[in-house]
Amino acid sequence: MKYSEFYSEEFLSHFEDKADSVGKLSLDIDSPSINVDKIISLFDIEIREEYEGDFSGVIRPLDDGKYEIVVNPFDSEQRKRFTKAHELGHFLLEDVDEDFHRQTVNLNGYSETKRKSETKANFFAAQLIMPAQLIIKLIKNWVEAEHNGDFDFSDADLEQMITWLSKSLDVSYSAMKVKLNSLGIIYD
């Protein structure tokens, strides 16, 4: 399965001249986690882990004209993935500020402009690592395998499905619940 099968043309357009390369990336439906590092590598952006304070990550220009994404090594692997996707969002949305870090906790200390910027980057990251069309396909596969195609299942089954989806896409359980809620698949 190619990434272009679940990313819309509109979403792929964010990748500009790399849109075709991103769309041609392959995904194993049995291990469907989006390869964020591979996408970032298409833009020749360096990724490194280093503790630089109480924030999850930053993207900044380097002296050679390239960029680097720095992520907090103490964050969970899922948080690191989201942070990398978030920082790529800043880069692709042309919203890179040398002094701009992604805070771990909240957006309270940000100006209105930076809050909007963070919201856009968060939305981009969620679309990147939890594409709606891929989630729908995975849900259909899960319902077929676990319930013989019957969408009428218990709350416990729903929790099991959310857990399976979050593990399959390598995101947190809470992030998956938010995504499913935003898609109208669950109501929390």
C-alpha positions in Angstrom: 0.0 0.0 0.0 1.4 3.4 -1.0 1.0 6.5 1.2 -0.9 8.2 -1.7 -3.7 5.7 -1.0 -4.6 7.3 2.3 -3.2 10.8 2.1 -5.3 13.3 0.1 -3.8 15.3 -2.7 -4.4 18.4 -0.6 -2.4 17.0 2.3 0.4 15.7 0.0 0.6 19.2 -1.5 2.2 20.4 1.8 5.2 18.4 0.8 5.6 20.5 -2.4 8.3 19.0 -4.7 8.6 16.0 -2.4 4.9 15.2 -2.6 5.4 12.5 -5.2 8.2 10.9 -3.2 6.1 10.8 0.0 3.1 9.4 -1.9 5.2 6.6 -3.3 6.5 5.5 0.1 5.2 2.0 0.9 3.3 0.9 4.0 2.9 -2.6 5.2 -0.7 -2.9 6.3 0.4 -5.5 8.9 2.7 -2.9 10.5 1.1 0.4 9.5 3.1 3.0 11.5 4.0 6.0 9.3 7.7 6.3 8.8 8.1 9.9 10.0 11.9 9.7 10.0 11.9 8.6 6.3 9.7 11.5 5.4 11.9 13.9 7.2 15.0 12.5 5.5 13.5 13.4 2.1 14.0 17.1 3.2 17.6 16.5 4.3 16.7 17.5 7.8 18.9 16.1 10.6 17.2 14.6 13.6 18.9 14.3 17.0 18.0 13.7 20.6 19.3 16.1 23.2 18.0 17.5 26.4 17.8 21.3 26.0 15.2 22.2 28.7 11.6 21.5 29.4 10.3 21.2 25.9 9.6 18.3 23.6 11.3 19.6 20.4 12.5 22.3 18.1 13.3 22.8 14.5 16.0 25.3 13.6 18.3 26.3 10.8 21.9 25.2 10.8 24.8 27.2 9.6 25.1 25.2 6.3 21.5 26.2 5.3 20.0 22.8 6.3 17.7 22.3 9.3 17.7 20.1 12.3 15.0 18.7 14.5 16.0 18.2 18.2 13.8 16.0 20.4 13.8 15.5 24.1 15.4 12.1 24.8 13.4 11.6 27.9 10.0 11.7 26.1 8.3 8.4 25.2 8.9 7.1 21.7 5.4 8.0 20.7 5.9 11.6 21.9 9.1 11.8 20.0 7.3 10.6 16.8 4.6 13.2 17.3 7.1 15.9 18.0 9.1 15.1 14.9 5.9 15.3 12.8 4.9 18.5 14.6 8.3 20.1 13.8 8.1 19.0 10.2 4.8 20.7 10.1 6.4 24.0 11.2 9.0 23.5 8.4 6.5 22.7 5.7 4.0 25.4 6.7 7.0 27.8 6.6 6.7 28.6 10.2 10.2 28.1 11.6 11.4 30.5 14.3 14.9 30.1 15.6 13.7 30.6 19.2 10.5 28.5 19.0 10.3 25.3 21.0 7.4 22.9 21.4 6.4 22.9 25.0 5.7 19.6 26.7 2.9 20.9 28.9 0.7 23.6 27.4 0.4 26.7 25.2 -0.3 29.2 28.0 2.9 31.1 27.7 2.6 31.7 23.9 1.3 34.7 22.1 -1.8 34.4 20.0 0.3 34.1 16.8 2.5 31.3 18.3 -0.6 29.5 19.7 -2.1 29.4 16.2 1.2 28.2 14.8 1.3 25.4 17.3 -2.3 24.4 16.6 -1.5 24.2 12.9 1.6 22.1 13.5 -0.3 19.8 15.9 -3.1 19.4 13.3 -0.5 18.6 10.6 1.3 16.1 12.9 -2.0 14.3 13.7 -2.8 14.1 10.0 0.6 12.8 9.2 0.8 10.0 11.8 -2.9 9.2 12.0 -4.3 9.6 8.5 -8.1 9.3 8.5 -8.3 6.9 5.5 -5.7 4.6 7.0 -7.6 4.5 10.3 -10.8 3.7 8.6 -9.2 0.9 6.6 -7.6 -0.5 9.8 -10.9 -0.4 11.6 -12.7 -2.3 8.8 -9.9 -4.9 8.9 -10.1 -5.2 12.7 -13.9 -5.5 12.7 -13.8 -8.1 10.0 -11.1 -10.1 11.8 -12.4 -9.7 15.4 -16.2 -9.5 14.8 -16.9 -11.1 11.4 -17.8 -7.7 10.0 -20.3 -6.9 12.7 -19.9 -3.3 13.9 -22.1 -3.9 17.0 -19.7 -4.6 19.8 -19.3 -3.8 23.5 -17.5 -1.0 25.2 -14.7 -3.4 26.1 -14.4 -4.3 22.4 -14.2 -0.6 21.6 -11.4 -0.1 24.1 -9.6 -3.2 22.7 -9.9 -1.7 19.2 -8.6 1.7 20.3 -5.6 0.0 22.0 -4.9 -2.1 18.9 -5.1 1.0 16.7 -2.8 3.1 18.9 -0.2 0.3 19.0 -0.5 -0.3 15.2 0.1 3.4 14.4 2.6 3.8 17.2 0.7 6.6 18.9 -0.6 7.1 22.4 -4.0 5.7 23.4 -5.2 9.2 24.3 -4.0 10.6 20.9 -5.9 7.8 19.2 -9.1 8.5 21.2 -8.9 12.2 20.3 -8.4 11.4 16.6 -11.3 8.9 16.6 -13.5 11.4 18.3 -12.6 14.1 15.8 -13.5 11.7 13.0 -16.9 11.0 14.6 -16.1 7.4 15.0 -16.4 7.5 18.8 -18.0 10.0 21.1 -16.2 10.6 24.4 
